[in-house]
Amino acid sequence: MAQRDWVAQAIHTIEADFNRSADTHLIPLALPGWPGIDVYLKDESSHPTGSLKHRLARSLFLYALANGWLREGRPVVEASSGSTAVSEAYFARLLGLPFIAVIPASTSPEKIAAIEFQGGRCHLVDTACALDAESQRVALETGGHFMDQFTYAERATDWRANNNIAESIYRQMAEEPHPVPAWIVCSPGTGGTAATLGRYARYRRHDTRVLCADPQESVFHDAYRAALAGEPWRDFTHPCGSRVEGIGRPRVEASFIPGCIDGMLKVPDALALAAMRHVSATLGRRVGGSTGTNFVGVLHAARRMREAGQDGSIVTILCDSGDRYAHSYYAPAWYAANGIDTEASDAAIAAAVAGGDIAGLAPLGDA
């Protein structure tokens, strides 16, 4: 009974924390070159731990508690590129549990500091490909539980309702000129957000389509194209990890569900980071690289709407603050070290925002 009592109290603690929390804002974003198309950013950076992953971490903890996987005093271990680890460290500290983040050595120092601020300990590995195996080893060695966001993201979230991100978006859009978005754009890390958005739109019988914007160094786009063609795709791999932290993966994760997605786009890193800079300048505050990747997806969705003679709305996600990337995406030396040209990509985004097209990208793959 002691374990059941502890689980009940732990769930109560997380639910009480949720009850103290407000929803995140939905921010209109001007797109002057695209009349008749309204764009909105779902600002997930305003969560207590600063990113979209706060929702996922809460769901993962509740899922693990309900399954009997967490035990009092035992460590929680997670494989992460940073943001999920920050959020899980928050919930672990809330429950008085040790937290160990298994993260790539390339993770920004700001994210490492944020994990440690929340009481977590960082265990660095050389490559993203080694995260899963090393997390399992650390969990076994410490007697802890490997949370495994990449497997459980799509099933830990209640996609029908219960204040998931999709339900929140539609509720906040209710009084807008086009309350049912033509497109919702997200970028896949685990694939869990895309699954929640796609499932909810279908369940509620909305006409909304979900577009995933995949970063340059990631396997998801290739897997999606193979799935569309009816070819095997689950075992696809990519030789390296993404330079855009938090999204993209070198292998197809269990939470990636191609059938929940209506289109997919591969976004070059240079263009994603130029879009990040544009959104930051428009809002007057820094956003992260995943938000820039999403914004490129917004521009392509807008192009498809214009080609179809369609007015309407597009919603995308502001995933986290750019303050976590001061030493990378906002440092000129980082661009020089990575051989990324900023001038040409900035010009391409400016032209697209003004109503032009973006050349050189894979086309949308509508299911």
TIPAKE-124001 format. One record per residue (C-alpha): y, x, z; residue in one letter. Coordinates in steps of 0.05 Angstrom, whole numbers. Example, Ala and Ser with C-alpha at 12.3 -4.5 7.8 and 13.67 -1.06 7.14 Angstrom:
<recs>
REC        v        u        w   aa
REC      -90      246      156    A
REC      -21      273      143    S
</recs>
This chain:
<recs>
REC        v        u        w   aa
REC        0        0        0    M
REC       48       58       12    A
REC       49       74      -63    Q
REC       60        1      -82    R
REC      116       -4      -31    D
REC      148       59      -58    W
REC      144       33     -130    V
REC      175      -33     -110    A
REC      233        2      -75    Q
REC      241       50     -135    A
REC      246       -9     -184    I
REC      295      -44     -138    H
REC      338       20     -136    T
REC      340       25     -212    I
REC      355      -50     -220    E
REC      411      -45     -169    A
REC      441       14     -207    D
REC      438      -27     -271    F
REC      471      -86     -236    N
REC      530      -41     -219    R
REC      538      -19     -291    S
REC      582      -51     -344    A
REC      564      -56     -418    D
REC      590       -5     -467    T
REC      649      -19     -513    H
REC      647      -39     -586    L
REC      705       -4     -621    I
REC      734      -24     -689    P
REC      742       36     -735    L
REC      789       33     -794    A
REC      759       46     -863    L
REC      821       38     -907    P
REC      788       52     -973    G
REC      738       -5     -964    W
REC      774      -72     -960    P
REC      732     -130     -937    G
REC      685      -84     -898    I
REC      695      -80     -823    D
REC      665      -21     -784    V
REC      649      -18     -710    Y
REC      625       38     -664    L
REC      580       20     -605    K
REC      606       71     -555    D
REC      545       94     -516    E
REC      583      155     -489    S
REC      611      111     -434    S
REC      545      106     -396    H
REC      543      142     -329    P
REC      505      200     -361    T
REC      547      200     -424    G
REC      500      180     -480    S
REC      456      129     -514    L
REC      397      160     -478    K
REC      418      128     -412    H
REC      388       62     -436    R
REC      323       97     -457    L
REC      317      136     -392    A
REC      324       72     -351    R
REC      271       38     -393    S
REC      224       98     -389    L
REC      229      101     -313    F
REC      216       26     -305    L
REC      157       30     -354    Y
REC      127       90     -318    A
REC      136       57     -250    L
REC      105       -8     -272    A
REC       46       31     -301    N
REC       35       69     -236    G
REC       50      137     -268    W
REC      104      160     -220    L
REC       89      179     -148    R
REC      134      194      -90    E
REC      155      268      -86    G
REC      120      287     -151    R
REC      161      318     -208    P
REC      182      283     -271    V
REC      177      326     -334    V
REC      209      311     -401    E
REC      213      344     -470    A
REC      284      337     -495    S
REC      340      368     -536    S
REC      386      353     -478    G
REC      415      282     -472    S
REC      351      247     -452    T
REC      341      301     -400    A
REC      411      290     -372    V
REC      397      216     -364    S
REC      327      224     -336    E
REC      353      275     -286    A
REC      402      221     -262    Y
REC      347      170     -250    F
REC      300      221     -219    A
REC      355      240     -169    R
REC      367      166     -156    L
REC      293      161     -134    L
REC      291      228      -98    G
REC      243      259     -149    L
REC      245      331     -175    P
REC      261      334     -249    F
REC      242      389     -299    I
REC      273      388     -369    A
REC      233      425     -423    V
REC      287      439     -475    I
REC      299      486     -534    P
REC      333      551     -517    A
REC      386      533     -569    S
REC      409      472     -528    T
REC      484      473     -516    S
REC      506      504     -450    P
REC      545      441     -435    E
REC      481      399     -437    K
REC      444      449     -393    I
REC      501      446     -343    A
REC      499      370     -345    A
REC      423      370     -331    I
REC      433      417     -272    E
REC      492      376     -246    F
REC      446      316     -242    Q
REC      397      357     -201    G
REC      348      376     -256    G
REC      317      443     -271    R
REC      315      470     -342    C
REC      253      503     -372    H
REC      272      535     -439    L
REC      226      543     -499    V
REC      239      581     -563    D
REC      226      525     -614    T
REC      229      449     -615    A
REC      157      449     -641    C
REC      132      475     -574    A
REC      166      423     -530    L
REC      108      374     -525    D
REC       53      423     -508    A
REC       96      461     -458    E
REC      116      396     -424    S
REC       44      377     -415    Q
REC       28      445     -387    R
REC       86      443     -337    V
REC       67      373     -315    A
REC       -5      394     -303    L
REC       17      457     -266    E
REC       65      421     -220    T
REC       25      357     -209    G
REC       81      318     -242    G
REC       85      265     -296    H
REC      104      280     -368    F
REC      150      222     -387    M
REC      140      234     -463    D
REC      199      197     -493    Q
REC      175      210     -564    F
REC      113      169     -552    T
REC      139      114     -507    Y
REC      210      101     -531    A
REC      193       43     -576    E
REC      148        8     -526    R
REC      186       20     -461    A
REC      246      -19     -486    T
REC      243      -95     -484    D
REC      265     -107     -556    W
REC      267     -184     -550    R
REC      325     -185     -499    A
REC      339     -157     -429    N
REC      405     -125     -450    N
REC      377      -78     -501    N
REC      428      -46     -548    I
REC      414      -96     -604    A
REC      426     -157     -560    E
REC      490     -125     -535    S
REC      516     -112     -606    I
REC      505     -183     -629    Y
REC      536     -212     -566    R
REC      598     -169     -574    Q
REC      604     -185     -649    M
REC      604     -260     -636    A
REC      679     -270     -645    E
REC      689     -221     -702    E
REC      704     -243     -774    P
REC      634     -224     -795    H
REC      592     -233     -731    P
REC      525     -217     -762    V
REC      528     -145     -787    P
REC      505     -132     -858    A
REC      480      -64     -835    W
REC      468      -29     -769    I
REC      465       47     -777    V
REC      430       93     -729    C
REC      398      162     -731    S
REC      326      175     -709    P
REC      308      221     -652    G
REC      248      187     -622    T
REC      254      128     -670    G
REC      258       80     -611    G
REC      329       55     -624    T
REC      313       40     -697    A
REC      251        2     -675    A
REC      290      -39     -624    T
REC      346      -56     -674    L
REC      298      -74     -730    G
REC      252     -115     -686    R
REC      309     -153     -654    Y
REC      342     -170     -721    A
REC      277     -197     -748    R
REC      259     -234     -684    Y
REC      327     -269     -683    R
REC      322     -281     -758    R
REC      387     -244     -774    H
REC      401     -219     -845    D
REC      421     -151     -817    T
REC      389      -90     -848    R
REC      377      -25     -809    V
REC      394       41     -842    L
REC      370      107     -811    C
REC      411      170     -825    A
REC      365      230     -817    D
REC      393      300     -808    P
REC      380      356     -857    Q
REC      325      391     -818    E
REC      279      334     -801    S
REC      213      303     -823    V
REC      230      229     -816    F
REC      261      218     -885    H
REC      200      248     -921    D
REC      154      206     -877    A
REC      192      143     -892    Y
REC      189      154     -967    R
REC      115      166     -963    A
REC      105      103     -922    A
REC      144       63     -975    L
REC       98       90    -1028    A
REC       36       71     -988    G
REC       17      143     -977    E
REC       -6      177     -912    P
REC       55      198     -870    W
REC       37      204     -796    R
REC       17      278     -801    D
REC       80      301     -837    F
REC      114      362     -808    T
REC      178      401     -820    H
REC      183      477     -810    P
REC      242      477     -762    C
REC      283      436     -714    G
REC      348      400     -728    S
REC      415      434     -719    R
REC      444      366     -700    V
REC      422      360     -628    E
REC      389      296     -606    G
REC      365      272     -674    I
REC      314      294     -725    G
REC      245      321     -709    R
REC      197      373     -738    P
REC      139      323     -733    R
REC      132      247     -740    V
REC      136      219     -670    E
REC       95      159     -646    A
REC      157      117     -635    S
REC      179      122     -707    F
REC      161       55     -741    I
REC      179       55     -816    P
REC      168      -20     -821    G
REC      227      -32     -775    C
REC      275        3     -822    I
REC      307      -24     -886    D
REC      334       41     -914    G
REC      337      115     -899    M
REC      384      172     -918    L
REC      380      247     -910    K
REC      447      277     -889    V
REC      466      350     -900    P
REC      489      383     -835    D
REC      556      404     -865    A
REC      572      332     -885    L
REC      549      304     -818    A
REC      594      351     -780    L
REC      653      337     -826    A
REC      643      263     -812    A
REC      640      280     -737    M
REC      708      314     -743    R
REC      737      255     -781    H
REC      714      204     -729    V
REC      740      249     -673    S
REC      808      254     -706    A
REC      810      179     -718    T
REC      792      162     -646    L
REC      832      217     -614    G
REC      772      244     -576    R
REC      711      286     -592    R
REC      645      256     -613    V
REC      578      290     -625    G
REC      542      310     -688    G
REC      494      250     -686    S
REC      555      204     -690    T
REC      578      242     -752    G
REC      509      234     -783    T
REC      513      159     -770    N
REC      582      155     -801    F
REC      556      184     -866    V
REC      505      128     -864    G
REC      563       78     -855    V
REC      597      104     -918    L
REC      534       95     -958    H
REC      521       25     -931    A
REC      593        8     -950    A
REC      580       33    -1020    R
REC      519      -11    -1027    R
REC      559      -71    -1002    M
REC      614      -58    -1052    R
REC      565      -51    -1109    E
REC      536     -119    -1089    A
REC      605     -150    -1085    G
REC      593     -163    -1011    Q
REC      643     -167     -954    D
REC      619     -161     -883    G
REC      611     -115     -823    S
REC      575      -51     -807    I
REC      558      -28     -737    V
REC      538       42     -718    T
REC      529       82     -654    I
REC      575      131     -621    L
REC      518      169     -588    C
REC      553      218     -542    D
REC      616      257     -529    S
REC      633      319     -569    G
REC      653      354     -504    D
REC      579      372     -498    R
REC      585      415     -561    Y
REC      647      457     -548    A
REC      608      521     -559    H
REC      577      497     -625    S
REC      605      440     -668    Y
REC      676      452     -643    Y
REC      674      528     -647    A
REC      694      561     -713    P
REC      648      621     -698    A
REC      588      574     -697    W
REC      602      550     -768    Y
REC      609      622     -791    A
REC      544      643     -758    A
REC      507      584     -790    N
REC      538      592     -859    G
REC      569      522     -860    I
REC      629      510     -905    D
REC      677      462     -871    T
REC      732      458     -924    E
REC      689      426     -980    A
REC      654      378     -932    S
REC      719      356     -900    D
REC      746      341     -970    A
REC      683      302     -988    A
REC      689      258     -926    I
REC      763      246     -937    A
REC      749      224    -1009    A
REC      693      177     -986    A
REC      736      146     -931    V
REC      789      133     -984    A
REC      738       93    -1025    G
REC      703      146    -1065    G
REC      630      165    -1067    D
REC      593      223    -1034    I
REC      554      264    -1084    A
REC      491      303    -1070    G
REC      455      258    -1022    L
REC      387      224    -1028    A
REC      397      151    -1046    P
REC      383       95     -997    L
REC      310       77     -999    G
REC      309        1     -990    D
REC      243      -28     -968    A
</recs>
